[in-house]
């Protein structure tokens, strides 16, 4: 039992947890906004996979690390807009649309990989972000520049949703669309 406790309390464990949690935190914050606005978003897994692949491919093709981040965000935005088009504009089922986007996005990423690298068994490597070694905090100084903004986004989004007029509007639309329309907000879907 003490070996497990020693492992969990060790700094390398928390370095790995934060590194792995960074994209999950960002995706979860996006889904949180959707859910608060009254949209069920089951397509996040596929969007994360497609964005990760597109970002990786962009870096591999020479776009640079920040270019890869932008490409990944753009691909995620395109799939998010597709979900909005299907559910809000065309009023399709949010469950079916979300699951369909997951299937579509993961399949497209897999297909694009096979087309891009037909004779490769394992993916080529790319250079990762350098850790932020200038930070004085032991666990955080081994993280990439994306981890700290992701961690800071959690309390900022909580504050924004609970303490600002925009956050109130988002929550009102999700919880009671009729009341939101009564307050003059344009509610669709």
Secondary structure, 3 states (H helix, E strand, C coil): CHHHHHHHHCHHHHHHHHHHHHHHHHHHHHHHHHHHCCCCCCCHHHHHHHHHHHHHHHHHCCCCHHHHHHHHHHHHHHHHHHHHHHHHHCCCCHHHHHHHHHHHHHHHHHHHHHHHCCCCCCCCCCCCCCCCCCCCCCCHHHCCHHHHHHHHHHHHHHHHHHHCHHHHHHHHHHHCHHHHHHCCCCCCC
